[in-house]
Amino acid sequence: MTVRKKANKQGGWHVYILRCADNSLYTGITTNLSRRVDEHNLSPKGASYTRGRRPVCLVFTLETENRASASRLEIKIKRLTRSAKQNLITEYQSGNLKTLESLS
């Protein structure tokens, strides 16, 4: 699986993690990050989980080569403990992708 840290102009598939107002974490996939985060924050199209926990903040995102890769990574992240997700977010924000490499 190829993982890209920055989005390209073609708009590939993104795996993302949101931090909700209650400090819980939500993981999802999309082809348009800004639209999807806006939906989570402002629209009835946001996931029912996040609708009651607004506002949400994007804390992690990775672009994958296709939907299948994004879905596989999403499932792996969702299976992580909260502590492991926190470590993944911290490493991502510091530019260290060791935990992510172990998920690939």
N, C-alpha and C positions, 0 to 999 in steps of 0.2 A: 504494500500500500504506500503510495506516495503522499506525503503530507506537506503542505505549503503553509508557511506562517502568514504570508500576506496574500490578499485576494488579487486575482488578475482581473483584467478588464472584461473578460468573457463571463465572469460571474459563475464560478464553479460552485460545488456544494460545500457548505460550511457546517462544522460541528461547533456548537457554542454552549457556554455555561453562563447563566444569569444569576446574580445575587438578588434575592427578593428583599423587600422592606423588612420582613421578619428574620432576615439573615439566612433563610433557607436557600438551597441551590436548585436550579432547574436546568436540565440539559436538553438540547434539541438540535435539529438540523434545518437548514434552509439554503436557498440559492441567493437570497437578498437579505443580508444582515440588518441593514438600517431599517428596511421595511418591517422585518420581523420583530425587531426590538420595539419599534413604534407600535406594532400591533399588540405586543405584550403589555405595553404601557398605556395605550390610549384606546384601543379598539376592542369590540366584542369578539374579534377574530383571534385574540390572544388565547393561549391555553387556559382552561378553566382553573388550573392550579395557580397561575400567576395573576389572574384577574382579581383575586382576593388578597394579593400580596404586593400590590403596587406601591411605589414605583420599583421597577427592576433596573439593574445595572449590568451591562455586559462586562464580564470579568475574564473571559477566556474565549478564544476563537481560533479555529484552524480550518484551512481550506483543504479539501481532498479532491482527488481526480474525478470521482463520480458519486452517484447517490449510494451505491452499494458500499463503497468504502466509508462514506459518511455514516451510514446506518450501522455498520459493524463497529466503528469507533464509538458512536453514541451508546450502543449497548454495553461496550466495555466500560465506558465512563460511568454509566448509570449503575453498573454492578460494583463500582468502587465504594468503599466506606466514605463517610463524610470527611474523615481525616485525610484519606488518600486524595480525595477531590481537592481539599484545601492545599495539600502539598503540590498537586498538579498545577493549580492556579498560581501559587507562589512561585514555583519554578518557571512557569510560562511568563509571568510578569517580570522575572529577573533575566529572562532570555535563556534559561536552562531547560532543555527538553528531554532530560534523562528519563523521567517517569513516562513521558509520552512514547519514547522509543520502546519502552518495555511493553506498552500496550499494542504496538504495531504487529 
